[in-house]
Amino acid sequence: MWFTGLPCSGKSTLARLVAAELARRGCGVEVLDGDVVRTHLSKGLGFSREDRDENIRRIGFVCSLLSRHGAVAVAAAVSPYRATRDQVRAAIEHFVEVYLAAPLEVCIERDSKGMYKKAMAGEIPQFTGVSDPYEPPLHPELLIETHKEPPEASSGRIVAMLEELGLIEPAAEAGYTPEEAEKIRARLVQLGYIEP
């Protein structure tokens, strides 16, 4: 699953929520967060187009390995260039692109690190959405406008889409409510099947 969108559009938040739900359902899941990957897997790469593309290809390679071995790979990376995302799509059998669309002003408001402010002041060159382009997907499997609903609702829609695509099993039906369970227990006691 590939989350793409402007910086601060909600990629990491939704990746963590979806991963937690998948893990709860017994799936092996790994999140490749863009910031974490830059620290470990892509250390030394800059922000030129070539370096950005190489970063995305590296994330895609790891996702491919994980998915081939039965894990759900969840990538949360800006991945600004459509052609590179399409290369990754072509290399992964069950690639699901989730485009997190949020207006630039919303992303700026969410920016707790002050990256946009620095980029607009010229302190961070080649910053996606300010001085470097972002190419939105043309046909993502799902478009989430993260400014229009809470993250929990968005993650629920993503999980539902994975179920619809047949990539994960639907959640098991909920069992009895505590009240129903107590009524059943009381009835079984009354009939003498279990001790009070």
C-alpha positions in Angstrom: 0.0 0.0 0.0 1.5 3.3 -1.1 0.5 6.5 0.6 1.4 9.6 -1.4 0.7 13.3 -1.0 2.2 16.6 0.0 4.3 16.9 3.2 1.9 17.0 6.2 -1.1 15.6 4.2 -1.5 12.8 6.8 0.5 9.9 5.3 2.3 8.8 8.5 -0.8 9.1 10.6 -3.0 7.0 8.3 -0.2 4.5 7.7 0.1 3.9 11.4 -3.7 3.6 11.9 -4.1 1.2 9.0 -1.1 -0.9 10.0 -2.5 -1.2 13.6 -5.8 -2.5 12.3 -4.1 -4.9 9.9 -1.9 -6.2 12.8 -5.0 -6.5 15.0 -6.4 -8.8 12.3 -3.3 -11.0 12.4 -1.6 -9.6 9.3 2.2 -9.2 9.2 2.7 -5.6 8.4 5.6 -3.2 8.1 5.4 0.6 7.7 8.1 2.3 5.7 7.8 5.9 6.8 9.5 8.4 4.5 11.3 10.2 7.3 12.5 7.0 8.9 13.7 5.6 5.6 15.7 8.8 4.9 17.5 8.3 8.2 18.4 4.6 7.6 17.9 3.3 4.1 18.5 6.4 2.1 20.9 8.3 4.3 23.2 10.4 2.1 20.6 11.1 -0.6 19.6 14.7 -1.2 16.5 16.2 -2.7 17.4 16.5 -6.3 15.0 14.7 -8.6 17.5 11.9 -9.1 17.9 11.4 -5.4 14.2 11.6 -4.7 13.6 9.0 -7.4 16.3 6.7 -6.0 14.8 7.0 -2.5 11.4 5.9 -3.9 12.9 3.1 -5.8 14.6 1.9 -2.6 11.4 2.0 -0.7 9.6 0.2 -3.5 12.3 -2.5 -3.6 11.8 -3.2 0.2 8.0 -3.2 -0.3 8.4 -5.7 -3.1 10.5 -8.0 -0.9 8.1 -7.7 2.0 5.0 -8.4 -0.1 6.6 -11.3 -1.9 7.0 -12.9 1.5 3.5 -12.4 2.7 3.8 -9.2 4.7 1.7 -6.1 4.0 4.1 -3.3 3.2 2.8 0.2 3.9 4.9 3.0 2.4 4.2 6.6 3.6 6.4 8.8 1.4 5.8 12.1 -0.4 7.0 10.4 -3.7 6.3 13.5 -5.7 6.9 12.2 -9.2 4.3 10.1 -11.0 6.7 8.2 -13.3 8.7 6.9 -10.3 5.5 5.8 -8.5 4.4 4.0 -11.7 7.8 2.2 -11.8 7.2 1.0 -8.3 3.6 0.0 -9.2 4.9 -2.1 -12.1 7.3 -4.0 -9.8 4.7 -5.0 -7.1 1.9 -7.4 -7.8 -0.8 -6.0 -5.5 0.2 -2.3 -5.5 -2.5 -0.1 -4.0 -2.0 3.7 -4.3 -3.8 5.9 -1.8 -3.6 9.6 -2.6 -3.9 11.9 0.4 -5.1 15.2 -1.0 -5.1 18.2 1.3 -4.9 21.8 0.3 -1.5 23.4 0.7 -2.8 25.8 3.4 -4.0 22.8 5.5 -0.6 21.1 5.2 1.1 24.3 6.3 -1.2 24.5 9.4 -0.4 20.9 10.3 3.3 21.4 10.0 4.6 21.1 13.5 8.3 21.1 12.4 8.0 24.5 10.6 9.3 23.0 7.3 6.9 24.9 5.1 7.8 28.2 6.8 11.5 27.6 6.2 10.9 26.5 2.6 8.9 29.7 1.9 11.7 31.7 3.4 14.1 30.0 1.1 15.9 28.1 3.9 14.9 24.7 2.5 15.5 24.4 -1.3 13.6 21.9 -3.4 10.7 21.5 -1.0 7.7 19.7 -2.4 4.7 21.9 -2.8 6.7 25.1 -2.4 9.7 25.1 -4.7 9.5 21.6 -6.1 6.5 20.1 -7.9 4.1 17.4 -6.7 2.5 15.3 -9.4 -0.8 13.9 -8.1 -1.7 10.3 -9.2 -4.0 10.1 -12.2 -5.8 6.9 -11.1 -5.1 6.0 -7.5 -7.1 3.1 -6.0 -8.4 5.6 -3.4 -8.4 9.4 -2.9 -8.7 10.6 0.6 -9.2 14.3 1.3 -7.7 14.3 4.7 -9.0 17.7 5.6 -12.7 16.6 5.2 -12.8 13.7 7.7 -11.1 12.5 10.8 -8.2 10.1 10.4 -10.2 7.2 11.9 -12.8 7.5 9.2 -10.2 7.7 6.5 -8.4 4.6 7.8 -11.7 2.7 8.0 -12.3 3.5 4.3 -8.9 2.3 3.4 -9.3 -1.0 5.2 -12.8 -1.4 3.6 -11.2 -0.9 0.2 -8.6 -3.6 0.9 -11.4 -5.9 1.8 -13.3 -5.1 -1.3 -10.2 -5.7 -3.4 -9.9 -9.1 -1.8 -6.4 -8.3 -0.4 -7.4 -8.8 3.3 -10.1 -10.9 4.9 -13.2 -9.0 6.2 -13.2 -8.5 9.9 -14.7 -11.3 11.9 -18.2 -10.7 13.0 -18.4 -9.2 16.5 -19.3 -11.8 19.2 -22.0 -11.2 21.7 -22.2 -7.9 23.6 -21.4 -8.2 27.3 -25.1 -7.9 28.0 -26.0 -10.7 25.6 -23.3 -12.9 27.0 -24.6 -12.3 30.5 -28.2 -13.2 29.5 -26.9 -16.4 27.9 -24.8 -17.3 30.9 -27.8 -16.7 33.2 -30.0 -18.9 31.1 -27.4 -21.7 31.1 -27.2 -21.5 34.9 -31.0 -21.6 35.1 -31.1 -24.7 32.9 -28.4 -26.3 35.1 -25.8 -26.6 32.4 -23.2 -24.5 34.3 -22.6 -23.6 37.9 -23.6 -20.1 39.1 
